[in-house]
Amino acid sequence: VVDAAKGDDANTGTEPAPLRSVQLAINRATPGTTVVLRSGVYFERVTIAARGSAEKPITLRSWPGESAILDGGWQEFTQSPASAWQPVENGANGEFRSTKKYPNVRDAIGAFGDSMIGLNTYFHRSDLQATNELIDYDDWDKSKTTDIKPLWCGPGLWYDAASGHIHCRLSHTHVEGIDNYSGETDPRKLPLIVAPFRSVPLTIDGAAHVRIQDLTVRGAGYDAVILDKAEHIEFDNVTVWCGSYGVRARATGPLKLHRCGLYGSCPPWLFRTDTSKRAYPGRPNRDITRLNTHATLVVENGREFEVFAHPCNDNWEISYCEFTDSHDGPYLGGVSLKFHHNLIEETQDDGVYLSPMYPRHLFMGGGAEIQIFQNIFRGCLTALAFGGSEDTRDRVFVYRNIFDLRPTVLTGRPSVRDRELRVSHGKLMGDHGSPPWSAMTFYHNTVLAKEPARDASMAALSATRNQPRRTFNNLFVHFERLPGFMPPNPEMSIEADGNLYWAAGTDEKAAASLFQRYRQSKDYAAQKEKTPNGVNDRSIVADPHFVVSDWNSDAFDFRLSRESPAVNSGVALPADWPDSMRELDKGEPDRGAIPFDAAPLEVGRRVGQTAAAIKP
């Protein structure tokens, strides 16, 4: 037993005589040990290298009914903020700096201690001190050869490497049309989480059979949690407040994440372009703010010439988790896993990244099998994304998901010349730089897209050479007009059928003409001869008739009504395609994610959290 308030490291570690240090308790752990933390904040950076066994795992958890926090930050900013900051003489309005010096750190990363909304980390003091919130130039005619004026992007920090002081400014934001900051501006009056750039609150290093339960991890710098060459690791009901990254996994597996929250630090007043890389060689631009949270979960591995090129990350299950408020969500490419009943929400760029970050070792015997099913994607610029040049042998199965592409993503900050917000509602899938796409089987999904798409299938019929694409029994529903049908490239291995297409206001003539040109083409005839069951013969244009007819409703229900043409009208699929809801789909297959008369899809950490219950 460990108690941050009443413990003493001279004690035995029993309930009446608890320890004070989590690390000391871990150092004493043997197979079968459970380290229990009483409620409180533990300002430690804990490393677990202990090895339990299947019969006797090592467990680190909160006391039942209590909440323990591992915090890698400097404790004075949360415990005694009144004395941790002082006004800056001759500084900007509302500018403070740390009372103490913190020398020899790369940078400072922070968040509000009450809400855990992230603070920006500014690269330049001039931007921390700025009052202008719109893009502006001294001379707009020289915008290609000069940089923008100092820009205020919201509450944040700036680290003065010369003095070792951390500067802070919490001034309000005033951009019309967004969720602006209007809270306390004096950092002495509220707790802040402030951590050095290299703070890693939890490292699991070569450990085995370790369970982490009911904990909160915060005070991260670059990484919040590092898993390195770990085996049989389980996280259950763990909250991770990400730094630049949330969980970084290397050569780890089996791994289970269940009922966990990986929450990024991108605040609601931050635009995607605020954190973009701008200072490229040969350009006059500077970087403004550090990318608050690049990704909530990233994977990496050694190369063939490295000692630890094998094993690779493999054999994962991620279920009932939440990935939110970041630039990218989790990176899953190259890892055999089941990813299900998760919420992926409010990512400035990619919802799930499917390209491998490294080549799978030859000992792995082929590419990964990735199953992505029964998840809800909301507020993502690109829900399913590819990027990077690594060749891929992965086989990706995407089924029974809801892609709710209605919420707004803030993409570009307004300027003094154009004050209109630059926003997007995102797209289903896409890539960065035309990389290889994995072989993908995309079936029984429901997609509701507000952003105008270039083709009716929303790129679901796209593929790269030698990587098959199979697209069956999906609902592709557009808010705007129904785009044209872009037929599959006959040179690619693409099969598709049983999909339903719709856009409000589609008349009978438009519905009848969607497939007409394709079905009269030579490509169609050639494709039908090659794959007779995958040429969109049974794809239709029809109103899906959801239970709730108002597509703009916050309580929108993605289930099918009794009169829906999607009921009992899909294509029978091979029995070896995984399907978690096959037994609930009575009669002929229904199109879309949720079979008729089935319960709403529940995702994330909270029981009963359906698409209709998620905040707008």
N, C-alpha and C positions, 0 to 999 in steps of 0.2 A: 504494500500500500504506500502511495506517495501523496503528500499533502503540501501544496505550495505555501499555505499559510501557517500550518501548525507543525510541519515536518522538521526533522533534524537528521542529517546524514550520519550522525553517530548512533541513531536508533537501529532497531533490528528490521524494520520494514513491515511490522505487523499492524493490524488495525489500531490497537491502542498506542503503538509506537511507530508512526509512519516515517518514511524517509522524506527528504525535501527535494532531491534531485531525481528526475526521470532517468537521466543517463546512468547514474549509479545503480538504480534498480535494474535497468537493462543489462548492465555489465555483470550483475549477479545472476541473471536469468539462466536457467537450465531447461532442458526439454520438459514441457508440462507446466512451466511457470506462467501465471497470469499476473501482470503488473497492472494495478488498478489505480487510477488517478482520481483523487477527490476534486470536486469542483474548484476551479481557479485557473489562473493564467501562469503557465510555466515558461519563463523566458529562457529557453534553451534551444540549442540546435542539436537534435538527437540523432545518433547513428546507431542502427541496429545491424549487427553482423552475426548475431547468434543464430544457431541452427537447432530448430526443434525437430520433430518427427511427425509422421502421419498420425500416429497414435497419441503423441504428446506435443502438440503445437505450442509455440510461445505466443501469448496474447498480450497486447497493449490496449487498454480500453479505459473509458471513464467509469467511475462508480455508477452502478445502475440508478437511473433517474437523475443523474447529475451531468454537468457539461464541463469538460476539461479542454483547455486550449494550449497548444504548443505554439509559441510565438518567437520567431527568430529576430524580432526587431529590438531596438533600444527601448528599454522599459520606461524611461523618464518621460517619453512623449505621450504615453498613455496613463501612467500612474501619477505623474506630477507635472502636467502641462503648464501650469501657472508659472513655474520656475524654469521650464525648459526653453522658453522663447523670450526674446526681448525685441522691442522695436528697432528698426534699422535707422540710424541717424542719417538724414539726407537721402533716405531711400524713397521708393515709390509709396504712394498711398496704400496702406494696409500691408506693407512689407515687414516681415519679421525675420530674425535669424536665430539659430540655436545659441543658447547661452554657452554651451560647451563647444569645444572643437572636436572634430572627428577626423583626424588626419589619416592619410594613406588608405582611403577607400575610393573605389572607382566612381560610385554614384550613390544616390539615395532614392529609394523607392517607397511610396507611401499610399495611404488610404485613410479615409475618415474612420475613426474607431467605433462610431456608433452604427453607421449604415454599411460600412466596408465598401462604399463607393470609392473608386480609385482616384488618386491625385495624379496629375500630369507630372512628369519629370522633364523639366525644360533643359535644353542644351545650352541656352544663352540667357544671361540675366536680363538682357534687353527685352526678351519676350515675356519673362516673368513679370517685368515691370510695366508692360504695355497696357494701354487703355483701349486701343483699337481692336475690334473683334471681327472686322471685315477685311478681306484681302484688299490691299492697296499698295500702290507704287508712288514714289516721288514723281516719276515721269512715266506715264503709261505707254508712251511711245517707245520707251526703252525697256519694256517689260521682258524682252527676251535676252537682254544683256545686263540687267540689274536684278537685285533681289527685292522681295516685298518688304514693306515697313514692319517694324516690330509688331507681333501679333499675340493677343491675349486669348488663350484657348481654355481658360477656366482654372480653378484652384489647383495649385501645384507647388513643386519644390524645385530648387536649383542648388546644386552642390558647388561650393567655391573651393576648388582643389588647392588654390594658393593659401587660403587661410584655414581650411578644414571646417568652416562653418556651413551649416545647412540653412538656406534661405527658404522662406515659406510665404505664400500670399494666397488668401482665400477670398478674394474679391468676387463679386457677383458677375454673372454673365447676362447678356441682354439681347441675344439673337432671336429675332421674331420667329415664332412658329416651332420652337423646340422646348424641351423640358430644361429650363435654365436653373443654374444654382442661385439660391436666394437665402442661404443659411448664414450661420455665424461666420464672421470674418476675422475674429481674433483667435489665433490658435492656442492662446493661453486659457481659453474658456471651454475647450472641448478636447477629448482625447484623439490623437492621431496615431496611426501605425506608421512608423518610419524605420526602415531597415537598410543595411548596407547592401550594395549590389550583389555581393556573393553570399548573402545569407540563404542557407538552405535549412529550413526548420526540421525536415525529416529526411534522412538518408537511410535506405535499406541496401546494404552493401554486402553482397555475397551471402545473404541470409537465406534460410530455408524454413518452410512450414511456420510462417509468422502471420498472425491475424491482427489487424488494426481495426478497432471498433469504437464507434460513438465518440469520436474525437473531432476537434476543429484544428486545422493547421493554418496559421497566418504569419505575417511578418516575413514574407518571402522577398528575395531580391530577384535574381535571374530565374531560379527554379524554386518551387515550393516543396516538391517531393522528388527525390531521385531514387530510382530502382536500378541497381547495377548488378547484373549476373545473379539475380535472386530467383529462388525456386519456390513454388507453392505458396504464393503470397495472396492474402485476402484482405480487402478493405470493405467494411460494412458500416454504412451510416457515418461516413467520414466527410466532413466539409473541408474543402481545400480552397482557400482564397489565393488565387494565382498571383505570382509576380509576372515577369516577362513570359514565363511559362508556368503551367500547373504541375503536371506529372511528366517527368522525363524518364523513359524506360529504355534500358539497354540490356540485351541478352537475358531477358527475364521471361519466365513462364514455368509452369502454369500461373496465371494471374486472374483474380476475380475482383471486379469492382461492382458492388451492389448497394443501391440506395445512397450513392455518394453524390455530392455536389462539387463540381469543379467550376468555380465562378471567377470570371475574368475581372479586370480592373478598368475596363473602358467605361467612363461615365456617360450618362445620357446626353451631355452637352458636347461630346467629342465627335468631330467629323472624321471620316476615314482618311481624308487628305491631311489632317493635322499631324498624323504620325507617319506619313509616307516618307520614304527615303528621297531626299531632295538634293543632297550634297554630292552629286555625281561628279567625277573628274571632268573638267572642261566646262562646267556649268557655274553660273554665278550664285547658285542657291545655297542656303544653309538648311540644316535640319532644325525643326521647331521643337517637337516633343518626342521623347522616346516612345516607341510602340508599347503601350501600356501592358497588354497581354497579347502576344503574338498568337499563341495557341494554348488551349487548355490541356492537351495531352500530346506529347511528341515521342517518336520512337527513333532510336539510332542504333548502330551496330558497327563492329569493327569490319575492316576489309580483309581480303585474303592474306595480306602481308603482316597483319597484326596478330598479336598473341591471342586475343579474344575474338577472333573472327567468327567463332562458333562456340556456344549456341547462338541462335537468333531469337528475338522475341517470338513467342509462339504459344498457342493453346491458351487463349484468353476468353473470358466472358465478361461483358460489361452490360449490366442490366439495371433498369429503374434508376438511372442516374440523370443528372442535369448538367449541361454544358452551355454556359451563357456568358454574355457580356465580354466578348473577346473579338479579336480580329479574325482568327480561325478557330474552329472547334477542334475535335480530336483528329490526329493523323493515324490512319488505320492501315494504310497500304503495306503489304508485305507480311502481315501478321495473320495467322489463322485464328479466327475469332468468331464469336457470336455477339452481336451488338443489338440489343433489343429493349423495348419499352423505355427508351430514353427520350429526354427532351433536349433538342438542340435549338437554341433561341438566341436572337440578338447577336449575330456575328457579322462584323463589318465586311467580311469577305467570304471565306469558305465554311460551309457547315461541317462537312466531313471531307477529309483529304484522302483520296484513294490511291494516289501514286506511291510506290515504295520509295523510301528515303535511302535505301541501300540495297545491294543485291542479296537475295537469299543464298545462303551457303549451299554448295552442291550436296552436302550431307543431308539437307532438308528434303531432298528427293522431289523437288518441284515447287511450283508456286503455292501461295497461301490460298486457303478457301475462306472467304469473308462472307458472313451472312449478316445482312442488315435488315431487321424486320421489326414491325410494330413499334416504330418510333414516330415522333412528331417533330417536323422541321418547321421553324417559324422565324421570320426576320433574318434570313440569310441572303447574302448577295448571290452566292452560288451554293445551292444545297449540297450537291455532289460534285467534287472538283478533282481535277488531275493537274499535275505539274511536275517538272523535273524530267531529267533525261534517262533515268534508270529504266532499263527494259523490264517488262513485267510478265510473269507467268501466272499471276493471280487469277482466280476464278471468283467473281463477285456475284452474289445473289442478293438482290434488293427486292423485298416483297412485304406487302401488308403495311406499308408506311403511309402516313399522311404528310404531304408537303403543302403546308399552308403559306403560300407566298403572297399574302395580303399585307402584312405589316411593313412599315416604312424603314428603310436603311438610310442613314445620313451619309451621303457619299462625298459631297463637296461643300466647303464653306462659302457662303455668299461673299460678294465683293462690293465695294462702294459703287461700282458701275452696274452691277447686276445683283440686286438684293434677294432674288428668288432662291429659295433653298434648292440645292441639288440633292435629289433623293432617288432611290430606286426601291422596287419591291422584290427584286431578286429574280433569279431564274433557277430552273431545275438542275441543270448540269452544264459544265463547261470546263475549260482548261486554261493553263498559262503557257503560252509559247508552243502550242501544238505538240505536246508530248505523247508517248504511247498511252493508249487507254487500255485498261484491263478488260479481259473477257467478262461480259456482264449479262446476267439474266435478270430482267426487270419486269416484274409481274405482280398483279393484284395490288397496285398502288393507287392512291387518290391524290391528284395534283390540282390545286386551285390557285391560279396565277393571275395576279393583277397587272403585272408588267406586260406590255405587249410583246409577244414572242415572234420570232422570225418564221417558225414553222409550227404546224399544229401539234406535232409530237414533242415539242420542247427539247429537241436534241436527243430524245430517247431512242431514235433510230440511227444515231451516229455511231461510228466505230472506226477503229484503225486497222490497218491490214494485219491479217493473221490473228485477230482478236475477235471472236464471234460476239454478236449482240443478239439477244432474244428478248422481245418486248411483247408481252401478252396480258390481256384482261385488265388494262389500266383505265382509269378515268382521267382524261386530259381536259380540264375545264378552264376556259379563258374568260376573264372579265371583259376584255376588249373584243373587237371583232375576231372571228375565227380566221387564223392565218391559213395560208395555203398548205397543202400536204406536200412535203418534200420527200419523194420516194427514196427508199434505200438504194445506196450505191450498188449496182449489180456486181461490182468487182469485190465487194466486201461480203463477209459471211454474216448476213443479217436476216433474221426471221421475225415476223410480227403478225399478230392477229388478235381478234377479240377485244380490241381497244375501243373505247367510247370517246368521242370528241364533241365538245359543245362550247358555245359562247352565247351569252344572252343576246337575243335579237336575231339569231340566225334564222333565216327564212327557209322555206322548202327548197327553193332553187339553189341557194348556197349549200344546203345540206346535201342535195343530190349531186352537186358538182365536185365535192371535195376529192373524191377518189376517181372521178370519171377519166381524166386524162391519163392517170397512171394505169388504170385497168385496161385501157385501150392501147398501151404502149408495148413495144417489143421487149423492154426490160421486164415488164410484168409477166409476159409469156415465158421468157427465159427463167425468171425466178420461180414461177409456178412449176415448171418442169423440174427444177432443181430441188425445191422445197415446197411441195404442194400444200403443206399445212401452215405455211408462214408467209402468206402474201396479202394479208389484210382483207381476205374475202369476207370475213365475218366482223370486221371493224365497222362501226356505225357512227352516224352523227345524230345525236338525240339529247334532249334535256334529261339529265340523270335523275331529276326529281329527288333531291335530298329531303330529309325530314324537315329541316328548316329551309324555307325557300329564299329568305333574304340573305344573300351572300355577304352583305356588309355587317351582318349581325355579330356582335361580340360573342353571343351564345350560339354561334353557328354549329350545326350538328352534321357531321360527315356521313352519317348512316343513310341508307337508302330507304325511301318510302315504299309502300306496297306496290304502287303503280309504276315504279321505276323500270325503264326498259333495260336496266343493267342486271335485273334479277333473273337468274336462270338462263342467261343468254351468252355466257362466256364460252371460251374454248377449253376443252378438257386438256389438262397438262400432264406431262409425264409424272409417274408416281415417285420417281427418284429426285424430283425437284423439291427441296424442303418447303414445307408450308405449315406454319404453326396453327392455322385455323381451318385446315382442310376438313376436319370432322364437323365443324360448325356450318360449313357451306353445304346446305342440303340441296338435293336435286342437281341440276346442271350448275356449273360454276357461276357465281355472280361476278360481275366486273367490279373492280375497285378494291379498296383496302378492307372494308368491313362487310362481311356477309349479311344479307338481309336478316333482320330479327336478332342479330348479335348485339351484345352490349357495346357502348362506346369504348373506344380505345383509351386505356388508362396508362399514363407514362409518368416517369419521374419519381421523386422520393415520397410524395404525398399520395396516400390512397384516395382514389376518387378524382384524381387530376386528369380530366379529359380535355379534349380540344376546346370544348365549350366553357370549361372552367378556368383555363389559363387566362391571365390578365391580358387585356388588349394592348 
